[in-house]
């Protein structure tokens, strides 16, 4: 933000003060290696057009349904081109952890993305922020969610998508379109259920809660319901009902997540697949 040191005012006294200030400022010694108060950090190397395009495609698949295709904001996701986090990010140091770990209760983690993919997303977001214009915020138009074909969605549900292996239109999904509509139904479809803290909530039926097996240095293994997981800590509820946690660097562990198929589908869905399945789910009233 530009800081004004004086205001143009009527009267000789104010004019003299402003001139005196400018004279002092102009005559002040300057060192070539000295950083001025308004100096910006070193500009990051420009990303290649190929990397930005890769990030754009990945963003469209994984993020656009909340943040809009141009990252300008959606019905449930903020405008990332106006994000302070994106502004302060350097080489993905702030964007990367959020992408991998998500935000409890707001955004699911995308831990399945590799370093190259995260770097592409970072490049795309910085490019969008650099080229964004004022008045850029978007919302999701309801009509945008009504472009699918329900018959095609049913075929995908029972075929290529593999949804019928875990879900039933007459069972757990019966009446789902009466409970959720529009973007909320789409998000339920993509993530199965909202996030709640670092670990996804179990569904009402008790199914879908991840389990973890931790192997100690002694060789002992402990298995239980996954209760907490981040880049530093793994925690579970053991068979006796006790909460136990370890530093991830001190143990080995595996996580079995029955809902992992939803995360895998995020990278496979085409726009048409997504809208077709949504159209099919909208018939389940």
Secondary structure as the mmCIF struct_conf table of DSSP 4:
data_model
#
loop_
_struct_conf.conf_type_id
_struct_conf.id
_struct_conf.beg_label_comp_id
_struct_conf.beg_label_asym_id
_struct_conf.beg_label_seq_id
_struct_conf.end_label_comp_id
_struct_conf.end_label_asym_id
_struct_conf.end_label_seq_id
BEND BEND1 UNK A 5 UNK A 5
BEND BEND2 UNK A 10 UNK A 11
HELX_RH_AL_P HELX_RH_AL_P1 UNK A 12 UNK A 27
BEND BEND3 UNK A 28 UNK A 28
TURN_TY1_P TURN_TY1_P1 UNK A 32 UNK A 33
HELX_LH_PP_P HELX_LH_PP_P1 UNK A 34 UNK A 36
TURN_TY1_P TURN_TY1_P2 UNK A 37 UNK A 38
HELX_LH_PP_P HELX_LH_PP_P2 UNK A 39 UNK A 48
HELX_RH_AL_P HELX_RH_AL_P2 UNK A 49 UNK A 62
TURN_TY1_P TURN_TY1_P3 UNK A 63 UNK A 63
HELX_RH_AL_P HELX_RH_AL_P3 UNK A 64 UNK A 67
TURN_TY1_P TURN_TY1_P4 UNK A 69 UNK A 70
BEND BEND4 UNK A 71 UNK A 72
BEND BEND5 UNK A 75 UNK A 77
HELX_RH_3T_P HELX_RH_3T_P1 UNK A 80 UNK A 82
HELX_RH_AL_P HELX_RH_AL_P4 UNK A 84 UNK A 88
BEND BEND6 UNK A 90 UNK A 90
TURN_TY1_P TURN_TY1_P5 UNK A 91 UNK A 94
HELX_RH_AL_P HELX_RH_AL_P5 UNK A 95 UNK A 101
STRN STRN1 UNK A 103 UNK A 103
TURN_TY1_P TURN_TY1_P6 UNK A 104 UNK A 106
STRN STRN2 UNK A 107 UNK A 107
TURN_TY1_P TURN_TY1_P7 UNK A 111 UNK A 112
HELX_RH_AL_P HELX_RH_AL_P6 UNK A 115 UNK A 131
TURN_TY1_P TURN_TY1_P8 UNK A 134 UNK A 135
HELX_RH_3T_P HELX_RH_3T_P2 UNK A 142 UNK A 145
HELX_RH_AL_P HELX_RH_AL_P7 UNK A 150 UNK A 158
TURN_TY1_P TURN_TY1_P9 UNK A 159 UNK A 161
HELX_RH_3T_P HELX_RH_3T_P3 UNK A 163 UNK A 165
TURN_TY1_P TURN_TY1_P10 UNK A 166 UNK A 166
TURN_TY1_P TURN_TY1_P11 UNK A 169 UNK A 175
HELX_RH_AL_P HELX_RH_AL_P8 UNK A 176 UNK A 179
HELX_RH_AL_P HELX_RH_AL_P9 UNK A 182 UNK A 191
BEND BEND7 UNK A 192 UNK A 193
TURN_TY1_P TURN_TY1_P12 UNK A 197 UNK A 198
BEND BEND8 UNK A 199 UNK A 199
HELX_LH_PP_P HELX_LH_PP_P3 UNK A 200 UNK A 203
TURN_TY1_P TURN_TY1_P13 UNK A 204 UNK A 205
BEND BEND9 UNK A 206 UNK A 206
TURN_TY1_P TURN_TY1_P14 UNK A 207 UNK A 208
STRN STRN3 UNK A 211 UNK A 215
TURN_TY1_P TURN_TY1_P15 UNK A 217 UNK A 218
BEND BEND10 UNK A 219 UNK A 219
STRN STRN4 UNK A 221 UNK A 229
BEND BEND11 UNK A 231 UNK A 232
STRN STRN5 UNK A 233 UNK A 237
TURN_TY1_P TURN_TY1_P16 UNK A 239 UNK A 240
BEND BEND12 UNK A 241 UNK A 241
STRN STRN6 UNK A 243 UNK A 247
HELX_RH_3T_P HELX_RH_3T_P4 UNK A 248 UNK A 250
STRN STRN7 UNK A 252 UNK A 256
TURN_TY1_P TURN_TY1_P17 UNK A 258 UNK A 259
HELX_RH_AL_P HELX_RH_AL_P10 UNK A 260 UNK A 266
TURN_TY1_P TURN_TY1_P18 UNK A 267 UNK A 268
HELX_RH_AL_P HELX_RH_AL_P11 UNK A 271 UNK A 281
TURN_TY1_P TURN_TY1_P19 UNK A 282 UNK A 283
#
